[in-house]
């Protein structure tokens, strides 16, 4: 069974996802397609990169991962194929979208997509997802080696995200995803809070500083049911990142938080 995963910001209103899948199937009829999501916020490379990173460890070796969040489509940004350990392959734009998943899977080598064999007969300058990336992913899924895409490329473009900032009693982080429940996922892990002295066993509460001088108390928890309805908690989420939640409510709406906001977790 040859799996191909898909992640895009295309949504489901238009035929774009279907067109891409049909090109994949045309190039690899036996491929099994698994949708990670097509609901990445439009043009949000950071959210797409973190969702891809979170999902890829659950796929078996030899999976081909096709990811398209590509606000620079048709520009000088490169289309790439990325070879990783255990036969995983990433296909998509080299704009930061693939770099964290490549690190998670075990980066081996990136290749520029130069071989005409990896292109559709007609390439739309505004739909590389269908006419370049889906063609390449299909061919690789059916046995073409990633190195046949083109020349080697040294490394990948990094993610356009301010780095995590830590010091004693303070972690400054970015909102990288808000899930369907309104839970706020940031780019810090529990180990980062521990290093800053914010996750000691004796500590039960910390503060979350928001923009415009606002702040709110957060209770450490392992599960949502440990607090009353609507109360705020901070916990390690199922994807391994720190999560700020409100029981049976949207923490993002209650706090007025949006994607890429900078938050400060303090003592």
N, C-alpha and C positions, 0 to 999 in steps of 0.2 A: 504494500500500500504506500503510494507516494503522496505525502501531504504537502499542500501549499497553503500557507496562511495569508490572510489579507487584512490590511489596515489602511484606511484612508479617511479623508475629511469630506468625502463626496456626499454624505447623507444618503437617503433612500428615496427622495422625491423624483430624481431624474434617472435616466437609463444608464448612467456612467458605470456603476458597479456591474450591472449585467453585461455591458459591452466588454468590460475588462475580463470578466469571468469567461465569456464566450471565446475570447482570444486565447486565454489560458487553455481552455479545453481543446480548442482547435490544434494547439501546439503540443498538448499532452492529454489525449483523451482519457487516460486512466487516472489522472490526478484527482485526489480528493481535496476539495476546497473547504477551508475552515475560516470563517469570518472572525477576526478578533474584534474589530469594530469599524464602522463607517461613520461614526458620530464624533470623531475628533473635532474640536472647535475649529471652524474654518481658518486655515492658514496658520494654525498654532503648532509650530514645529516642536516646541517644548512639550506640550501635552502628548502629541503623537509619539515622541521619543520615549517618554516615561511609560506610556501604555504598552508600547512595543516591548520595552525592556521587562515590564512586569509579566507579559504573556509568554515570551519565547522559552523560558525554562521548562514549561509544561509540555512542550512538543518533543517528540522523539528525534533522535539523530536523523540526518538526511532530509529534514524538512526544509523547504524553500519558503522564505518569508518575503512577501511582496508588500512594500509599504510606500504609500504615496501621500505625503502632505507637502505640497510643492508650489508655494507662492511664487517661486522664481522660474516656473516652467517656461522654456523657450529662451532663457537667458544663458549666461556663461557658466552657470552651475553644471557640474558634471553628472551624468547618469553613471551609476557604478554597480558592480557586482562584488559582494564581500564574502570571501571564503572564511568560515569559522571551524572550530573543532567539531568533531563527531559528525562531520558532513553537513552541518547547517550552512545555508547560504542566504544572504540578505540581498535583495534587489530593490533599488530605489534611487532617489536623488541624493547627492552628496551635499546636504545642507545642514547637517547636524542630526537629522532624523534617525540615522542608523547607528550612530556611534556608541550609545549606551547599550543597545542590544548586542552589538558586536563585542563589546567588552564583557558582557554577561556570558555570552556563548563561547568566548575564547577566540579573539581575533587572530587570523592567520595572514590574510593578504587581501587587498582591494585591487580591483581591475577597472580601468576605464572601459566604458561600453563603446567600442569603436567598430567592431565587426558588423558588416551589413547583414549578416545572417541573424543578428540579434534585433533587427529592426523590422517593422511591418513594411508592406509594399509601399504604403503611403503614410507619411508621418505628419500628423497635425501638430503645428507648433504650440498648441494649447492643450494637448491631451497626450502627453508622453506616457501616462499611466496605462493607456490602452495600446498605443502604437509602438512603444519601446519596452517599458518595464514588464508588461504582461507577456509580450513575445519572449523576452529573455527568460523570465521566470518559467514559462512553459517549456522552453527548450532545455533549460537546466534540469527541470523536474523529470524530463524524459531522457536524461543521460549525458547531455553535453556538459563538458567540464567548465567550471567558472573561468578558468584561465583562457578559454577560447573567446571570451568577450573582448579582450584587447590587452593593451600594455599594462604593466603593473603600476600601481599608484601608491605613493608613500603616505600611509595613514588616511584618516578621514577628517572632514571638517568637524570642528567641535560644536557642541550645542550652544546656541546664543542665550546663555543663562548666567546671571550673576552667581558667583560661587557662594557656597555655604560659608557663613562667618561664625566662628566660635571663640568665646573666651569664658573665663570663670563666671558662672551664674548667668550666662546669656548665649543664646543661639539665634542667629538671624537667618531665616530661610525663605524660600519661595514657594508659592502655591503652584503645584504642577498638575493637579487634577481635582475636579469636584465631581464626585460620583452621582449617580441617579438619586441617591438618598440625601444629597446635600452635604455629605461628609467631605471635609477639606483635607486633601493629601498634600504634604509638603515634601521637599527634597532632603529632609533630615531623617535619620534612623535613630532608634532608641539608644544605640551605642553612642551617638553624638551627644545626646542629652546627658548620658552618664559621664562622658568625658568632660562636659561643662559643669558637672556637679548638680544637675537638675533632675536626675532620676534615681536618687538614693532611696533605699527601702523605707527609711524613716519618713520620707517626704510624702505627703498626701495631696498637696495642691501646689500649683505654680500659676504664673500669670502669662497671659497672651496680650502683647501690645500690638494694637492696630494702628492704622493711619489716623492722623488728626488727633493724636494724643489719647485715644480711647484705649481702654484695657478691660480684660475680663478674667476672672479666676477660672482655672481649669482643674478638675480633679483627675488624678491618675486612676486608670481603670484597666481591666483586662477585657471586659465585656460591656455591652451597652446597658444591660439591665441593672448594673450596680448603682445607677442614679435614678432620680425621678424623671418623669416625662418633661422634656424640654431643657433639662439641665446639661451643662457642657462637661465634656470629658476629653482627655487626651490619652491615646493608647497606641499600641503598635497594631497597625492595620494588617489585613490578611495578605497584602502585597509586600510587607516588610518595611514600609515607610511609616513615619509618624502621622497619625490621623487625629484631627480635631472634629468632634462630633457632638450632636445634641440628640438625646434619646428621642426617637420617633418624631424628629423635627429636622429641618434643614439648618445646619450650623452656618452654612454659607449665606443663607437668606437672613438669618437672625443677626449675623455679625456684619453683613454687607461686604463680604469678601468675594473677590473674583480671581480668575486665573492670572497668574504671574504677580499677584500682590506680594509684597515683602512683609513678613511677619516676624515678630521678635518674641521668643519664649524666654522668660526671665524668672528669677527667684523672688 
